[in-house]
Amino acid sequence: MPSQNPLTGTWYLCDCRGRGTDGGESLPYGEHPAGMLMYDDDGNMSVTLMRAFRRSFATTDAMQATEEEIAAAWREFDAYSGTYTLDTGKGTVTHHVREAKFPNWIGTDQLRHYTLEGNRLILRSTPIRRDGAEWVYTLIWSRAAGDSAV
């Protein structure tokens, strides 16, 4: 039986950009970001975001990486997972964060406004503090091949 939830499935990141309250623009994961977003019918979600072409560490032992390598890897990758609540009337999805790379997000709710355009999912954040300013991020996702639209 097909899902009645329009977000259920796997989505791949096509674009991620931010607009600051000062009018600035940001591409936090570069021109060609990579990522995967998954929603299931049981209310679980998971997301990863990263710069597509990250530099490898000089060593194959991650615990032996330099401080510079670790800092770059931190800045170029994000991930969190948990559960979610969908409000189709308001066009919002709330991510209830249980695990996260950024520990301050654990136990928080991250509200996203969503729009569906065919096999594209557009998520817009509420303002997020970054580099001392408030940013609103727009992420465009494409439904994975094989996932059928509702």
Buried (B, 14 or more C-beta within 10 A) or exposed (E): EEBEBBBBBBBEBBBBBBBBEEEEEBEBBBEEBBBBBBBBEEEBBBBBBBBEEBEEBEEEEEEEBEEEBEEBBEEBBBBBBBBBEBEEEEEBBBBBBBEBEEEEBEEBEBBBBBEBEEBEBBBBBEEEEEEEBBBBBBBBBBBBEEBEEE
